[in-house]
Amino acid sequence: MANTAGTYPELIEMTSYHARAGAPCVADFLPNTGGAVTACRLTTEEQRRKRAMYDCFTSQADVIASFRTNLIVERYRTAPSYVFRDRPHLGDLYYEILGLGTWESFRESVMRAEEALALT
């Protein structure tokens, strides 16, 4: 939904992980999306807190292990207006590489959710 009337908060997104050229890419944004990136150097205490938060997600330890290289800088930006029915990029998606599903099944789920929420 557009925020033309100023009634919705600005959506901010953080970096995540995805596939780039068939390989995992962590702590970065999808290419060719969104605006300017803000990078904040974390204090020693903020780094300690971030590490402690990562440690809470024991079931995701393997995934989070690749994020631990990004403890010094936090990057974020205003979120672009994503259309979740559209494929985010060409090539295999990260969860496809891992064998966790297909783009087609994800898209079908998005379309069902949009219909249920009366967004279409």
N, C-alpha and C positions, 0 to 999 in steps of 0.2 A: 504494500500500500504506500502511496506517496504521502509525504509529510508536508503537503502544500499549505495546510492551515496551521502548522506548528503544533499540532495536537499530539504528536508522537515523539518520544525521545529519539535523539540521534543514536543510531546503532553503530557501535564500535566493535571491530573484530580483532582478534589476536591471530598470530601465526598458528599454523597447524602442520599437518603432514599430508602429503599427496604423492602421486607418482609424477616423475618428470623424466622423459626419455626412457621409460620402462624401469626406472630405479626409484627407490624411496627418496623423497626430499622432505626434510624436517625443518621446522622453525622458519618457514617462508610462506609467502602468499602465492596463490595461483598466478601465473604470469598473465599480463595484459588485463588485469582486473583492478578496479578500485583506484583510489587516489594516492596522495602522498602518504608515505609511511613515517610515523613518529617513532624514534628509538630513544629509550630512556636507559641510562646506565644505572643498574641497581646498586644500592649500598650493600655493604657486607651483611647487615641485618636483613635486608630484603632478600638477598641471595640465600641466606640461612632459612628464612621463612618459605621461600619457593622450594628449596630442597626438601623441607619438612612436609610441604603439601604433596610433592611427588611421592614421598615415602608413604603417604596414607593410602595410595592406590596400589596395594600389593597385587591385586588381580591383573593389573595392567603393567606390571614391572617390565616386561619385555618391550612393550611399546614405548614406555616412558624412558627407558634406558637411552634411547637415541635422542631424547630431548635434553638430557642432562648436560650436553655440551653448550646449551643455551641458558646458562644461569647468570650471566653477567649483564646481558642486555635484554630488555623487554621491548618488543616491537608491536605496534598496533596502528590502525587506520580506521577511517570512516568506512563502514561496510558498503560495498556496491549493492545495487538492486539486483540480487540474484533471481534468476528464473530457474527454479529447481527442476522443471520439466526438461530443461536444456542440458545437454552433456557439458560438464565443466571444461573439458579439454579433449583434444584428439588423443588417440592412443589408449592403452590400458589404464584403467583407474586403479588406485592403490589396492582397494579391497578386491578387485578382480585378480590382481597379481597374487594376492594372498589366498585366493580361492574362497572368499567369503560372500560371494554373490556376484550378480551381473548388473550392468547399467540398466538393462531392460526391467529387471525386477525392482530396482530402486525407483525407476521412473513410474512404474505402475503403482507403487506404494505412495509416491508423491501425488499422483493424480487421484487416488482414492481419498487421501487425506484432504486435498483441496476440495473435493466434492463434498466430503463430510462436513467440512468447515464452511461450506458455501462460499469458497474463494474463487470459483470458476463461473 
